[in-house]
Amino acid sequence: MGKNRTIMQTLTYGDEKIRYQVCHVPGKKNKIAIHVHPDGSVQVDAPLNAEITQIKEAVQKRARWVMEHLIRNREIRENVLPREYISGESYFYQGRRHQLKVINNQEQKSQVRLYRGQLQVTTENTSPERVKKLLQRWYKDRAKAYFEKRLLDIVSKTPWQSDVPQWRLLTMKKQWGSCSPKGTLSLNPHLVKAPRECIDYVLTHELCHLQEHNHSPRFYRLLTERIPEWKSVKAKLDGMSEMLLNE
């Protein structure tokens, strides 16, 4: 199996110097894909056989596109920090942005739902504290249901694990997940905001720790066997972390 390789390069656009990470991804065909993440990091996924000169040429051709997305993401970050829990703010769920709409309703029971691209919070009390509490509960409920479903599926394809291990939701400021010495998984409910492939990466990462408890070469061999393109997925998740962990 080919190795995931990552290197750093620099794109020059006018007076701007833009650093980008190149991920050579096993199984990728001829296409070179460029991603500008919400935190302003730039990632380039390329086939294993792509030469660095070919990659740099492809990125340079799209320099204007990269710069436009960097500027747009910078403006978005400035607009969403800090959270005020009012209509118009942007919230993630499974990798997609949804505009928050707070609805004051004195007669209807408080609820949160996704509806036509909006994350709607209906409540009799529209204070930021109340809206935040309702959103936190909604994310945790969604995380519990979705993680359980994905763990069942991933474990069914994991040779060393016969059933879903004990796991719990644990809100963490910097970690997406962890595995205790006794084999209990802790998963951050904020992870449900990430794209689905990123969620699967974190779940698989922690399941690999049930076989290898440290980050040894054997651990990374196991992870690469399960997700050959894991470095590309990790880079994507890292690039979104600032936005996804923001409360």
Secondary structure, 3 states (H helix, E strand, C coil): CCCCEEEEEEEEECCEEEEEEEEEECCCCCCCEEEECCCCCEEEEEECCCCHHHHHHHHHHCHHHHHHHHHHHHHHHHHHCCCCCCCCCEEEECCEEEEEEEEECCCCCCEEEEECCEEEEEECCCCHHHHHHHHHHHHHHHHHHHHHHHHHHHHCCCCCCCCCCCEEECCCCCCCEEECCCCCEEECHHHHHCCHHHHHHHHHHHHHHCCCCCCCHHHHHHHHHHCCCHHHHHHHHHHHHHHHCCC
